[in-house]
Amino acid sequence: MNVENNTNKDRLLVSYILCAAWFFGLGGLHRLYNGKIATGVLWLCTVGLFGVGQFVDLLLIPGMVDEHELKLRAKAGLSPLGIPLNQPAIASQVYRPSGNQLMVKLIEAAERNNGTLTVTQGVKATGVGFAEVEASLKEMFKSGYVRIDNDPITGAVTYHFHEL
């Protein structure tokens, strides 16, 4: 965060220095530097809108710098806070319980749900796919730890943990 703040301050300083180039007949360089090409060329041709536009820009430069930074971040695929956008999660970065850990997570979820659990609730509680959750619940059924029933209202397959 400190590096980003320094970069913004550096861009602001350079923008003000380029704005001061008006004294040498080069009005609008600060606008070109901050991505405002059309108005930058207009300022260059009219000597900073005859000095008036250049003077007004002294107040507008911080906003120009912020706007340009946001555009650069968006172009680089970053949010305004510098967080990468639209990057798929890599499987190695995501914790997914498996085997006994998955069973423990499913039992904990069932415990929070008064001893019953559907496959969808298990997926939500663990972050693991439907097939893995269903296979784990069926394994617990075969071992006698749960019984299977259908919800009378929705018809969804419900696993009842009778020991909870």
C-alpha positions in Angstrom: 0.0 0.0 0.0 2.9 2.4 0.8 4.4 1.7 -2.6 1.2 2.6 -4.4 0.9 5.8 -2.3 4.4 6.8 -3.3 3.7 6.1 -7.0 0.6 8.3 -6.8 2.6 11.1 -5.1 5.3 10.8 -7.8 2.7 11.1 -10.6 1.2 14.1 -8.8 4.6 15.8 -8.5 5.5 15.1 -12.2 2.1 16.5 -13.2 2.7 19.8 -11.4 6.2 20.1 -12.9 4.8 19.5 -16.4 2.1 22.1 -15.6 4.8 24.6 -14.8 6.2 24.0 -18.3 3.5 26.6 -19.3 6.0 29.3 -18.4 8.1 28.0 -21.3 5.1 28.0 -23.7 4.3 24.3 -23.3 0.9 24.3 -21.7 -1.0 21.0 -21.5 1.9 18.6 -21.0 0.4 17.6 -17.7 -2.8 16.6 -19.5 -0.9 14.5 -22.0 0.9 12.8 -19.2 -2.4 11.9 -17.5 -4.0 10.4 -20.6 -6.1 13.4 -21.7 -4.8 13.5 -25.2 -7.4 15.7 -26.9 -7.4 18.4 -24.3 -3.7 18.1 -23.9 -3.2 18.9 -27.6 -5.7 21.8 -27.4 -3.8 23.2 -24.4 -0.5 22.9 -26.4 -2.0 24.8 -29.4 -3.6 27.5 -27.3 -0.9 27.9 -24.7 -3.0 26.4 -21.9 -6.2 28.0 -23.1 -4.5 31.4 -22.9 -3.3 30.6 -19.4 -6.8 30.4 -17.9 -7.2 26.6 -18.5 -3.7 26.1 -17.2 -4.5 28.0 -14.0 -7.8 26.1 -13.4 -5.9 22.8 -13.9 -3.8 23.5 -10.8 -6.9 22.6 -8.9 -7.9 19.7 -11.2 -4.6 17.9 -11.3 -5.1 15.6 -8.3 -8.4 14.4 -9.8 -6.7 13.8 -13.2 -4.0 11.8 -11.5 -6.4 9.6 -9.6 -8.6 9.1 -12.7 -5.5 8.1 -14.7 -4.3 5.7 -12.0 -7.7 4.0 -12.0 -7.7 3.6 -15.8 -4.2 2.1 -15.6 -5.3 -0.3 -12.9 -8.4 -1.3 -14.9 -6.2 -1.8 -18.0 -3.9 -4.1 -16.0 -6.8 -6.1 -14.7 -6.8 -4.7 -11.2 -9.5 -3.3 -9.0 -9.2 0.2 -7.7 -7.6 -1.3 -4.6 -5.0 -3.2 -6.7 -6.6 -6.6 -6.3 -6.5 -8.8 -9.5 -9.8 -9.2 -11.2 -11.2 -12.2 -13.0 -8.5 -14.6 -12.0 -9.6 -18.1 -11.6 -8.7 -19.7 -8.3 -6.0 -22.3 -8.7 -6.9 -25.6 -7.1 -3.8 -25.6 -5.0 -4.7 -22.3 -3.4 -8.1 -23.5 -2.2 -8.4 -25.7 0.9 -10.6 -28.7 0.2 -11.1 -31.3 2.9 -10.9 -34.9 1.7 -11.4 -38.3 3.2 -11.7 -38.2 7.0 -11.5 -34.4 7.0 -14.5 -34.2 4.7 -16.5 -36.6 6.9 -15.7 -34.5 10.0 -16.8 -31.3 8.1 -20.0 -33.0 7.1 -20.8 -34.2 10.6 -20.2 -30.7 11.9 -22.6 -29.3 9.3 -25.2 -31.9 10.2 -24.7 -31.0 13.9 -25.5 -27.3 13.1 -28.5 -28.5 11.2 -30.2 -30.6 13.9 -28.7 -33.9 12.8 -29.8 -33.8 9.2 -28.0 -32.9 6.0 -28.7 -32.8 2.3 -25.9 -33.1 -0.3 -26.4 -29.4 -1.2 -26.0 -28.4 2.4 -22.9 -30.5 2.6 -21.4 -28.9 -0.6 -22.2 -25.4 0.9 -20.6 -26.3 4.2 -17.4 -27.9 2.8 -16.8 -26.3 -0.5 -16.3 -29.7 -2.1 -18.1 -30.9 -5.2 -21.5 -32.7 -5.2 -20.1 -36.1 -6.2 -17.5 -36.1 -3.4 -20.0 -35.1 -0.8 -22.5 -37.6 -2.0 -19.9 -40.4 -2.0 -18.8 -39.5 1.5 -22.4 -39.5 2.8 -23.1 -42.9 1.1 -20.0 -44.3 2.7 -21.2 -43.2 6.1 -24.6 -44.8 5.2 -23.0 -48.1 4.3 -21.1 -48.0 7.6 -24.4 -47.4 9.5 -23.6 -43.9 10.8 -26.4 -42.3 8.9 -29.8 -43.2 7.6 -31.3 -41.9 4.3 -34.8 -40.5 4.0 -36.7 -38.0 1.8 -37.8 -34.6 3.0 -41.6 -34.8 3.1 -42.0 -31.3 1.7 -39.3 -31.0 -0.9 -38.5 -34.6 -1.6 -34.8 -34.0 -1.3 -32.7 -36.9 -0.1 -31.8 -36.2 3.5 -29.2 -37.9 5.5 -30.0 -38.3 9.2 -27.2 -38.5 11.7 -28.9 -40.4 14.5 -26.0 -40.1 16.9 -26.2 -36.3 16.9 
